[in-house]
Amino acid sequence: FRGPGGGPAGGGFRFYGAPPDFEELMRMFGGLGVDLGGGMGPGGGPGGMGMGGGGPRSTMYEQASSQQTVPFELSLEEAVQGCTKRMMSPTSPGEAISLRIPAGVESGTTLQVSGGKQTFRLAITVRDHPVFSRQGSDLHMVYPLRLSQAILGARVTVPTLDGGTETVTVPPGTQHGHIHRLKLKGCSDLNGGRRGDQVIHFAVQIPSTLTENQRRAIHFFAEEESSGAPTQNKYREMKAKYGNLLTNSDLRHG
């Protein structure tokens, strides 16, 4: 495909076959989309750039020059659930464009945007969330458990990332650090795999002040407890449970 005056067509692309009708493609695919790592080149192989939407591509083309990479920030909710975002085009000054962000992206993900005159990459950064942390496809959170709830058991309400809540049963005798999983309440997998879980870590809160009634109750409880120093088996049990909390930094600085 040759541009005016017999020179190569502008825009830094190399076309195969008849030049694409971008207006028709935009109507077909409903706007800009994103491809992970580019579209398909000639013969169905990698190396080209594609239109979002996943429909058939009658004209294959690739970008000859290096593409611009644009930093793009998302909230954790947007990254996990997917979203549509508007931004000013980095390749067509003054033009606003809409982007469909797929569910499951994370910090470090690079999305290729392809469609019409728009061809660039988005470098995704996900902002920290005040409650949830992501590890792979799982969402982790810490739930503060009162001492009485840990000892006697309870039913507690925990938040979920979508703004809802779930009721969780805490069994009697729950230990600090115990975890509970809400199946399939985590992140979508970007590659179509199993959705992750929401992992709840229980943190047992020891009160720093007591009422007189509470103090008497604890003294009564202490009188009923078995006495004596911990056994070697108990030390081994504690190391097996909590040894991962003892990092080299902890050992150096005390």
C-alpha positions in Angstrom: 0.0 0.0 0.0 1.6 3.2 -1.2 0.9 6.7 0.1 0.6 9.9 -2.0 3.5 10.6 -4.3 4.4 6.9 -4.5 6.0 6.8 -1.0 5.0 4.5 1.8 1.7 5.1 3.6 2.0 7.3 6.7 1.5 6.2 10.3 4.4 3.7 10.5 2.4 0.6 9.3 3.1 -2.0 6.7 -0.1 -3.3 5.1 -0.8 -6.7 3.5 -3.5 -6.8 0.8 -6.0 -4.0 0.3 -5.8 -1.1 2.8 -8.3 -1.6 5.6 -11.4 0.5 5.8 -11.0 1.8 9.3 -14.5 3.3 9.6 -16.0 -0.1 8.6 -13.8 -1.9 11.1 -14.8 0.5 13.9 -18.5 -0.1 13.2 -17.8 -3.9 13.2 -16.0 -4.0 16.4 -17.7 -1.3 18.3 -14.8 0.9 19.1 -11.3 0.4 20.4 -10.2 -2.8 22.1 -7.1 -4.2 23.6 -5.0 -7.2 22.6 -2.5 -8.8 24.9 0.8 -8.6 23.3 -0.4 -7.7 19.8 -2.7 -9.2 17.2 -2.0 -11.7 14.4 0.4 -11.1 11.6 0.3 -12.6 8.1 -0.6 -16.2 8.0 -2.1 -16.1 11.5 1.2 -15.8 13.3 2.2 -13.3 15.9 3.7 -10.0 15.1 0.8 -7.8 13.9 -1.6 -5.7 15.9 -5.3 -6.5 16.1 -8.6 -4.9 16.5 -10.4 -5.5 19.8 -13.5 -7.6 19.8 -12.2 -10.9 18.5 -14.0 -10.9 15.1 -12.5 -12.0 11.8 -9.7 -9.9 10.3 -9.7 -9.8 6.5 -6.6 -7.5 6.3 -3.5 -8.2 8.4 -1.0 -5.6 9.2 1.8 -4.9 11.5 3.5 -1.8 12.9 6.9 -1.2 11.4 8.2 1.3 14.0 8.4 0.9 17.8 5.2 1.7 19.6 4.6 4.3 22.3 4.1 2.9 25.8 1.7 4.9 28.0 1.6 4.5 31.8 -2.0 3.7 33.0 -3.3 3.5 36.5 -6.3 1.5 37.7 -8.0 0.9 41.0 -8.0 -2.7 42.3 -11.7 -3.0 41.6 -11.2 -1.9 38.0 -8.3 -4.3 37.5 -10.1 -7.3 39.0 -13.6 -6.7 37.4 -12.6 -5.1 34.1 -13.8 -1.7 33.1 -14.2 0.9 30.3 -11.9 3.9 30.6 -11.7 7.2 28.7 -8.4 8.8 28.0 -6.8 11.3 25.6 -5.2 9.6 22.7 -1.4 9.6 22.9 -1.2 9.3 19.1 -4.0 11.7 18.0 -3.6 14.9 20.0 -6.9 16.3 21.2 -8.9 13.1 20.6 -10.6 11.3 23.5 -10.9 7.5 23.2 -12.6 4.7 25.1 -10.7 1.6 26.2 -12.1 -1.7 27.3 -9.8 -3.1 30.1 -10.2 -6.9 30.5 -10.8 -8.4 33.9 -7.7 -9.8 35.7 -5.0 -7.3 34.7 -2.4 -6.5 37.4 0.6 -4.2 37.9 3.1 -5.0 35.2 0.6 -6.1 32.6 1.1 -4.5 29.2 -1.9 -4.2 26.9 -1.7 -3.4 23.2 -4.3 -1.0 22.0 -5.2 -1.4 18.3 -7.9 0.2 16.1 -8.1 2.9 13.5 -5.2 5.3 13.9 -4.7 4.3 17.5 -1.8 1.9 18.1 0.1 2.0 21.4 0.8 0.0 24.5 -0.7 0.5 28.0 1.6 -0.2 31.0 -0.8 -1.1 33.8 -0.2 0.0 37.5 -2.8 -1.0 40.1 -3.2 1.3 43.1 -2.9 -0.1 46.6 -6.3 -0.9 48.2 -6.9 0.0 51.9 -8.4 -3.5 52.7 -7.4 -6.0 50.0 -4.0 -7.2 48.7 -3.7 -9.4 45.6 -1.5 -12.4 45.3 -1.9 -14.1 41.9 -5.6 -14.7 41.4 -6.4 -14.5 45.2 -7.5 -11.5 47.2 -6.2 -11.4 50.8 -7.6 -9.4 53.7 -7.1 -9.4 57.5 -10.1 -9.6 59.8 -9.7 -8.3 63.4 -11.2 -11.0 65.7 -12.1 -10.2 69.3 -10.7 -12.5 72.0 -14.2 -13.7 72.9 -15.0 -14.5 69.3 -11.8 -16.5 68.9 -12.5 -18.5 72.0 -16.2 -19.0 71.8 -16.7 -18.9 68.0 -18.9 -16.4 66.2 -20.5 -15.5 62.9 -18.9 -12.4 61.4 -19.6 -10.2 58.3 -16.7 -9.6 56.0 -16.5 -7.2 53.1 -15.9 -8.3 49.5 -14.2 -6.3 46.7 -17.5 -5.8 44.8 -19.0 -3.8 47.6 -21.0 -6.7 49.1 -20.6 -8.7 52.2 -20.3 -12.4 53.2 -21.2 -14.1 56.5 -18.4 -16.3 57.8 -18.6 -18.8 60.6 -15.6 -18.6 63.0 -15.2 -21.9 64.8 -14.6 -22.0 68.6 -10.9 -22.0 69.4 -9.8 -20.1 66.3 -6.1 -19.2 66.5 -4.4 -16.0 65.4 -3.4 -16.4 61.8 -6.1 -18.9 60.9 -7.4 -18.5 57.4 -10.8 -18.9 55.7 -11.4 -19.0 52.0 -14.4 -17.6 50.1 -14.3 -19.7 47.0 -14.3 -17.9 43.6 -14.5 -14.4 45.3 -11.0 -13.4 44.1 -9.7 -12.2 40.7 -10.6 -13.4 37.2 -7.7 -15.1 35.4 -6.5 -13.0 32.5 -5.8 -16.2 30.5 -9.2 -17.8 31.1 -8.3 -20.0 34.1 -10.1 -20.6 37.4 -11.2 -17.5 39.3 -9.3 -17.0 42.5 -10.5 -17.0 46.1 -10.9 -14.3 48.8 -8.6 -15.4 51.6 -9.4 -14.1 55.1 -6.7 -14.0 57.7 -8.0 -13.8 61.3 -6.0 -11.6 63.6 -6.9 -12.2 67.3 -7.0 -8.9 69.1 -5.7 -9.0 72.7 -7.3 -6.1 74.7 -4.8 -3.6 76.3 -7.3 -2.5 78.9 -9.9 -4.5 80.9 -12.9 -3.6 83.0 -13.0 -5.0 86.5 -15.5 -7.7 85.5 -13.3 -8.7 82.6 -10.3 -8.9 84.8 -12.0 -11.1 87.3 -13.3 -13.4 84.5 -9.7 -13.7 83.1 -8.3 -14.5 86.6 -11.0 -17.2 86.9 -10.1 -18.5 83.5 -6.4 -18.6 84.4 -7.1 -20.6 87.6 -8.8 -23.3 85.4 -5.9 -23.5 82.9 -3.2 -26.1 83.2 0.0 -24.9 84.8 3.7 -25.6 84.0 6.2 -24.5 81.3 5.6 -25.4 77.6 6.9 -28.8 76.6 9.4 -29.4 73.8 6.5 -30.6 71.7 4.6 -27.3 72.2 7.7 -25.4 71.1 8.0 -27.5 68.0 4.3 -27.0 67.3 4.7 -23.2 67.6 7.6 -23.1 65.3 5.8 -25.1 62.7 2.8 -22.7 62.9 4.5 -19.4 63.2 8.1 -19.9 62.1 7.5 -18.0 58.9 7.0 -14.8 60.9 10.6 -14.9 62.1 12.4 -13.2 59.2 16.1 -12.5 59.1 15.3 -8.9 59.7 13.4 -9.8 62.9 16.4 -11.8 64.2 18.9 -9.0 63.4 17.0 -6.1 65.0 15.1 -7.9 67.7 
